[in-house]
Amino acid sequence: MFGSNIRKYRDLKGYSQRELSNKLILRGINLLNSDISRIENHTLFIRDYEQKAICEILGISYEQLFENTNNFFN
């Protein structure tokens, strides 16, 4: 549900899916670039600690991660 926001903020940072994956792997979180693609396409859900790491890497808050996600359920 928040995959679109990850894509949006990843693009704003200028990171490819592979670059985001590499930064996560350096933090001990094993998400491959194919996993990032699945997250962004809403076919892979992630754990809370993975969400936290993505927010830190992208420099965003949880609020930004979940912005406009209420539309997902409508």
C-alpha positions in Angstrom: 0.0 0.0 0.0 2.9 2.4 0.5 5.0 1.0 -2.4 4.1 4.0 -4.6 5.5 6.3 -1.9 8.8 4.3 -1.7 9.1 4.7 -5.5 8.3 8.4 -5.3 10.9 9.2 -2.6 13.5 6.8 -4.1 13.2 8.6 -7.4 13.4 12.0 -5.6 16.7 10.8 -4.0 17.9 9.6 -7.4 18.4 6.1 -6.2 17.8 3.1 -8.4 16.2 0.0 -7.0 19.6 -1.6 -6.9 21.1 1.3 -5.0 18.3 1.2 -2.4 18.8 -2.6 -2.1 22.5 -2.2 -1.6 22.0 0.4 1.1 19.6 -1.9 2.9 22.0 -4.8 2.6 24.7 -2.7 4.3 22.3 -2.4 7.2 21.8 -6.1 7.4 18.4 -6.1 5.6 18.4 -8.6 2.8 16.0 -7.1 0.2 17.2 -7.5 -3.4 16.4 -5.0 -6.1 13.7 -7.5 -7.3 12.2 -7.3 -3.9 12.2 -3.5 -4.1 10.3 -3.8 -7.4 7.7 -6.1 -5.8 7.3 -3.7 -2.9 6.7 -0.8 -5.2 4.2 -2.9 -7.2 2.3 -3.8 -4.1 3.1 -7.6 -4.3 5.5 -7.9 -1.4 4.8 -6.6 2.1 7.7 -5.7 4.4 8.3 -5.9 8.1 8.3 -2.9 10.4 12.1 -2.8 10.8 12.4 -2.8 7.0 10.0 0.1 6.8 12.1 1.9 9.4 15.4 1.4 7.5 13.8 2.5 4.2 12.6 5.7 5.9 16.0 6.4 7.3 17.8 5.7 3.9 15.3 7.9 2.0 15.2 10.6 4.7 11.5 10.4 5.2 9.1 10.0 8.1 6.5 7.3 8.6 3.9 9.8 7.8 5.5 10.4 4.4 5.8 6.6 3.9 2.0 6.2 4.5 0.7 9.4 2.9 -2.3 8.9 0.6 -2.5 5.2 1.5 -6.1 5.6 2.6 -6.9 5.7 -1.1 -5.6 2.2 -1.4 -8.5 0.8 0.7 -11.2 2.8 -1.1 
